[in-house]
Amino acid sequence: MVQSNTTIDEQLRPFPDHTQLPESDGTFVNNFQKHPQSILLTDSIEPVLQELHPDNRYAIGQDCGIYWRETNPPEKGAEAPDWFYVPDVPPRLDGQIRRSYVLWREYITPLIALEFASGTGTEERDQTPLQAVDGKVQKPGKFWVYEKIIRIPYYGIFMINTGELEVYHWEDGTYERLSPNERNHYPINRMNVELGVWRGTYLGLAEQPWLRWWDREGNLLLTGQERAAYAEAQVQQEQQKRQQLVAQLKALSPEQLEALGIDAGLLE
């Protein structure tokens, strides 16, 4: 009988969780826009997700791993979308901030994954399947993993340099590229939002294309800073209206003010 070198403890060891797996594959972020882009998406979508999840059960990943199989080293069994959203899972596990998302521990698939491509998007469209080449298992392409293994319903590829956006929807086992609507946006139905490209400035960066959310009526979803600035502008506008009204009333005679039931003393 052939004896295995694998011990019983090794055979029965539990699958590792997010605290036992690397949170990064050690590669550099290859574009300074990637982190601001992720922050922009998260900041503006938070009010929508709070409404969709009043129990606060959802998670957002920004350039962290989705582990879909066990490998050695572990990071070869993960893909790290630049941004992804998972509904109906707690934002923390056992009181700890998530370091990664481990499918074999939670089973719920992310609803949407977004990649911010700095080059031509070749890596993000790579459909190389999981296969052995010369006796070695070849790392599969990102597109193939999202489509065939994780089966993420929506997959978006945003070309940072050109502002082009491709969105794919998983249906019947494969990704179908979507066509934009009349606003050149892509509806993400289960989130009640649309995804599209906006041109402007953000966090001090020069005017350029950014990936952003809109509501189903085509209204841009604002960041916290934009909402605060809008509220302040509304207050200033109301103050200007009141000042104009007071100036108009002051131009009236005491008799006219009395006829209107206005105390002239209140205008001082």
Secondary structure, 3 states (H helix, E strand, C coil): CCCCCCCHHHHHCCCCCCCCCCCCCCCCCCCCCHHHHHHHHHHHHHHHHHHHCCCCCEEEECCCCEECCCCCCHHHHEECCCEEEEECCCCEECCEECCCEEHHHHCCCCCEEEEEECCCCCCCCCCCCCEEECCEEECCCHHHHHHHHHCCCEEEEEECCCCCEEEEEEECCEEEECCCCCCCCEEEHHHCEEEEEEEEEECCEEEEEEEEEEECCCCECCCHHHHHHHHHHHHHHHHHHHHHHHHHHHCCCHHHHHHCCCCHHHHC
